[in-house]
Amino acid sequence: MSVVYRPAVPADAAACIDLRGRTRENAFSAEQLAALGITVESWAAGIAQGDFPGHVAEADGALVGYCFGDRDSGEIIVLALLPAWEGKGIGKALLARMVDDFQEWGMERLFLGCAADPTVRSHGFYRHLGWRPTGEIDDLGDEVLELHLRA
C-alpha cells in the first residue's frame, strides 16, 4: 500500500484529532485536546490562516499520520502516527517536510517538546535525526530539543 504525502487542509482537522487519540505514545483524546483549547474548529482555523501549517500522510485515502508546526515560533507542535504505520519512515518523512518548509520560510532554529524518558520512542527518534537537548523543560514537563538549520 503506497503512502501519499500532502500539505494539510482545514478539512483534515477532525481526522487529525481522531488519529491523535489512537497513537501508541502521547495519545490525547478529543476531550483532552478540547481541555487544552484544541478543537476541530480551532485546528481547522489554524491551518486555514497559515498559523499552524502541516503535512499529512494518507494510505488508501485514510489519514495515517501528520506533522504540524507553529509558523511564527518555529516549534514542531505535533508529529503523530498510527501504530500500524510506525517503522516505515513515515514519521521521518513528515518531519522532514515540515523542516524543509521552515527552512524555506527563513527559520534558523526549530524546537519541540519531547519525552525526557529514554524508553519512550520519541526520545531516540529526534536525537537520531539531529535534534539536540537545550537543557530546558517546557510547561508540560517535556524536554525541549532544538534543530539548527542552515541559513
Contacts in CASP RR format, 6 or more apart in sequence:
PFRMAT RR
TARGET T0000
AUTHOR 0000-0000-0000
METHOD contacts of the structure
MODEL  1
MSVVYRPAVPADAAACIDLRGRTRENAFSAEQLAALGITVESWAAGIAQG
DFPGHVAEADGALVGYCFGDRDSGEIIVLALLPAWEGKGIGKALLARMVD
DFQEWGMERLFLGCAADPTVRSHGFYRHLGWRPTGEIDDLGDEVLELHLR
A
1 59 0 8 1.000
1 60 0 8 1.000
2 59 0 8 1.000
3 57 0 8 1.000
3 58 0 8 1.000
3 59 0 8 1.000
3 64 0 8 1.000
3 85 0 8 1.000
3 88 0 8 1.000
3 90 0 8 1.000
3 93 0 8 1.000
4 57 0 8 1.000
4 58 0 8 1.000
4 59 0 8 1.000
4 61 0 8 1.000
5 55 0 8 1.000
5 56 0 8 1.000
5 57 0 8 1.000
5 58 0 8 1.000
5 93 0 8 1.000
5 94 0 8 1.000
5 97 0 8 1.000
6 55 0 8 1.000
6 56 0 8 1.000
6 58 0 8 1.000
7 53 0 8 1.000
7 54 0 8 1.000
7 55 0 8 1.000
7 56 0 8 1.000
8 16 0 8 1.000
8 47 0 8 1.000
8 53 0 8 1.000
8 54 0 8 1.000
8 55 0 8 1.000
8 56 0 8 1.000
8 66 0 8 1.000
8 68 0 8 1.000
9 47 0 8 1.000
10 44 0 8 1.000
10 45 0 8 1.000
10 46 0 8 1.000
10 47 0 8 1.000
10 48 0 8 1.000
11 44 0 8 1.000
12 47 0 8 1.000
12 56 0 8 1.000
12 63 0 8 1.000
12 66 0 8 1.000
13 40 0 8 1.000
13 41 0 8 1.000
13 43 0 8 1.000
13 44 0 8 1.000
13 47 0 8 1.000
14 40 0 8 1.000
15 63 0 8 1.000
16 43 0 8 1.000
16 56 0 8 1.000
16 63 0 8 1.000
16 66 0 8 1.000
16 68 0 8 1.000
16 80 0 8 1.000
17 30 0 8 1.000
17 33 0 8 1.000
17 38 0 8 1.000
17 39 0 8 1.000
17 40 0 8 1.000
17 43 0 8 1.000
18 30 0 8 1.000
19 63 0 8 1.000
19 64 0 8 1.000
19 65 0 8 1.000
19 66 0 8 1.000
19 80 0 8 1.000
19 82 0 8 1.000
20 27 0 8 1.000
20 28 0 8 1.000
20 33 0 8 1.000
20 78 0 8 1.000
20 80 0 8 1.000
21 27 0 8 1.000
21 28 0 8 1.000
21 29 0 8 1.000
21 30 0 8 1.000
22 82 0 8 1.000
22 83 0 8 1.000
23 80 0 8 1.000
23 81 0 8 1.000
23 82 0 8 1.000
23 83 0 8 1.000
24 83 0 8 1.000
24 86 0 8 1.000
24 121 0 8 1.000
25 115 0 8 1.000
25 120 0 8 1.000
25 121 0 8 1.000
25 122 0 8 1.000
26 115 0 8 1.000
26 120 0 8 1.000
26 122 0 8 1.000
28 36 0 8 1.000
33 39 0 8 1.000
43 52 0 8 1.000
46 52 0 8 1.000
47 53 0 8 1.000
47 54 0 8 1.000
50 71 0 8 1.000
51 70 0 8 1.000
51 71 0 8 1.000
51 72 0 8 1.000
52 68 0 8 1.000
52 69 0 8 1.000
52 70 0 8 1.000
52 71 0 8 1.000
52 77 0 8 1.000
53 68 0 8 1.000
53 69 0 8 1.000
53 71 0 8 1.000
53 98 0 8 1.000
53 101 0 8 1.000
54 66 0 8 1.000
54 67 0 8 1.000
54 68 0 8 1.000
54 69 0 8 1.000
54 97 0 8 1.000
54 98 0 8 1.000
54 101 0 8 1.000
55 66 0 8 1.000
55 67 0 8 1.000
55 94 0 8 1.000
55 97 0 8 1.000
55 98 0 8 1.000
55 101 0 8 1.000
56 63 0 8 1.000
56 65 0 8 1.000
56 66 0 8 1.000
56 94 0 8 1.000
57 63 0 8 1.000
57 64 0 8 1.000
57 65 0 8 1.000
57 66 0 8 1.000
57 81 0 8 1.000
57 85 0 8 1.000
57 90 0 8 1.000
57 91 0 8 1.000
57 93 0 8 1.000
57 94 0 8 1.000
58 64 0 8 1.000
59 85 0 8 1.000
64 81 0 8 1.000
64 82 0 8 1.000
64 84 0 8 1.000
64 85 0 8 1.000
64 90 0 8 1.000
65 80 0 8 1.000
65 81 0 8 1.000
65 82 0 8 1.000
65 85 0 8 1.000
65 90 0 8 1.000
65 91 0 8 1.000
65 94 0 8 1.000
66 78 0 8 1.000
66 79 0 8 1.000
66 80 0 8 1.000
66 94 0 8 1.000
67 76 0 8 1.000
67 78 0 8 1.000
67 79 0 8 1.000
67 80 0 8 1.000
67 91 0 8 1.000
67 94 0 8 1.000
67 95 0 8 1.000
67 97 0 8 1.000
67 98 0 8 1.000
68 76 0 8 1.000
68 77 0 8 1.000
68 78 0 8 1.000
68 98 0 8 1.000
69 75 0 8 1.000
69 76 0 8 1.000
69 77 0 8 1.000
69 78 0 8 1.000
69 98 0 8 1.000
69 102 0 8 1.000
70 77 0 8 1.000
71 102 0 8 1.000
71 105 0 8 1.000
73 111 0 8 1.000
74 102 0 8 1.000
74 107 0 8 1.000
74 109 0 8 1.000
74 110 0 8 1.000
74 111 0 8 1.000
75 110 0 8 1.000
75 111 0 8 1.000
75 112 0 8 1.000
76 95 0 8 1.000
76 98 0 8 1.000
76 110 0 8 1.000
76 111 0 8 1.000
76 112 0 8 1.000
77 112 0 8 1.000
79 91 0 8 1.000
79 94 0 8 1.000
79 95 0 8 1.000
79 122 0 8 1.000
81 90 0 8 1.000
81 91 0 8 1.000
81 94 0 8 1.000
86 121 0 8 1.000
92 129 0 8 1.000
95 129 0 8 1.000
99 110 0 8 1.000
99 147 0 8 1.000
99 149 0 8 1.000
102 110 0 8 1.000
102 149 0 8 1.000
103 149 0 8 1.000
103 150 0 8 1.000
106 149 0 8 1.000
106 151 0 8 1.000
107 149 0 8 1.000
108 148 0 8 1.000
108 149 0 8 1.000
108 151 0 8 1.000
109 146 0 8 1.000
109 147 0 8 1.000
109 148 0 8 1.000
109 149 0 8 1.000
110 146 0 8 1.000
110 147 0 8 1.000
110 149 0 8 1.000
111 134 0 8 1.000
111 144 0 8 1.000
111 145 0 8 1.000
111 146 0 8 1.000
111 147 0 8 1.000
112 126 0 8 1.000
112 131 0 8 1.000
112 144 0 8 1.000
112 145 0 8 1.000
113 138 0 8 1.000
113 140 0 8 1.000
113 142 0 8 1.000
113 143 0 8 1.000
113 144 0 8 1.000
113 145 0 8 1.000
114 122 0 8 1.000
114 123 0 8 1.000
114 126 0 8 1.000
114 131 0 8 1.000
114 142 0 8 1.000
114 143 0 8 1.000
114 144 0 8 1.000
114 145 0 8 1.000
115 122 0 8 1.000
115 123 0 8 1.000
115 142 0 8 1.000
115 143 0 8 1.000
116 123 0 8 1.000
116 137 0 8 1.000
116 141 0 8 1.000
116 142 0 8 1.000
116 143 0 8 1.000
117 123 0 8 1.000
118 124 0 8 1.000
126 145 0 8 1.000
127 145 0 8 1.000
129 147 0 8 1.000
130 147 0 8 1.000
131 145 0 8 1.000
131 146 0 8 1.000
131 147 0 8 1.000
132 145 0 8 1.000
132 146 0 8 1.000
132 147 0 8 1.000
133 143 0 8 1.000
133 144 0 8 1.000
133 145 0 8 1.000
134 143 0 8 1.000
134 144 0 8 1.000
134 145 0 8 1.000
134 146 0 8 1.000
135 143 0 8 1.000
135 144 0 8 1.000
136 143 0 8 1.000
136 144 0 8 1.000
137 143 0 8 1.000
137 144 0 8 1.000
138 144 0 8 1.000
END
